[in-house]
């Protein structure tokens, strides 16, 4: 039977850590408020960008946990078929998703009549920033899962909440960085 | 060959969901744009946005996962408002309240630290807690509804509740944030 006190006691620490990390993402957004105010189109893609990153890293992490539990991969950094397959799949998914997001953002912005020198800046920004972020996240996901698994803990309970939060932080900083470079 | 084939399967099963999320995210982005339009009057507000979205995602997905287990194990009924369901909803609302309180303090501290213009601590707390509580109540009932309906129709709530809750959660949070800003600005503290 479920007990209110117990669930709260177990959830509070992880949630508080996630809240603290998410403030770092907020810090980046807050610091770049001026730039975002000048480029309203970028702000529209922020939630989608975060959602794609979050999904890719949680799918990757939960697939890795299952593979580790089933013994399909060992927690050592060696070339393995299962790992290669997963990495390629995630990269192909990101290319399609980020490209489509960029095109959709370009369409929304030209529809709203925003004035940009070149509307194709959106696919360029989402694709570049997306692929950099996803590469970092794939590596962190493998690293964290291996580390947690070799400590004898279950990666299912720890890796997904941590990685989605870290993913937001990495995603927002890379997106803002690439935007300021391109503009 | 085997590698290419199973890779294709991962892509086929994952890509549609991710694209759906990205699409829904564009609407959230539209609301976020509305928030920044308000944020001239509420400086520093943007700092709590990722925290609020993350909090909602974490609490709703944990609730969805617990409800699914409860339905499978049978301690949550699809017919009446059982004790298991009540406790789960209670827990989610309490956690939303606690964490948004923590979040507002952290955000205020961070805003002071970067030295930009900041709204008062009272405004930070009021806007964050109001958004957290409102979206917490709305999302707890929505998530429970989706889980129970899925189970009643013979679907596995594990597969339906999480993606559904995550995609509506972001939009609901942004709408609640906009309402809270308007309300708190209206109070004029």
Interface residues (C-beta under 8 A of the other chain):
Chain A: X1 X2 X3 X4 X7 X8 X11 X12 X14 X15 X16 X18 X19 X20 X22 X23 X25 X26 X27 X29 X30 X31 X33 X36 X37 X40 X43 X44 X45 X46 X47 X48 X49 X50 X51 X52 X54 X55 X56 X59 X63 X81 X84 X85 X86 X88 X89 X92 X93 X96 X97 X100 X101 X104 X105 X108 X161 X164 X165 X168 X169 X172
Chain B: X3 X6 X7 X10 X11 X14 X15 X17 X18 X19 X21 X22 X23 X24 X25 X26 X28 X29 X30 X32 X33 X36 X39 X44 X46 X47 X48 X49 X50 X51 X53 X54 X55 X57 X58 X59 X62 X66 X70 X75 X84 X87 X88 X90 X91 X94 X95 X98 X99 X102 X103 X106 X107 X110 X111 X114 X116 X166 X170 X174
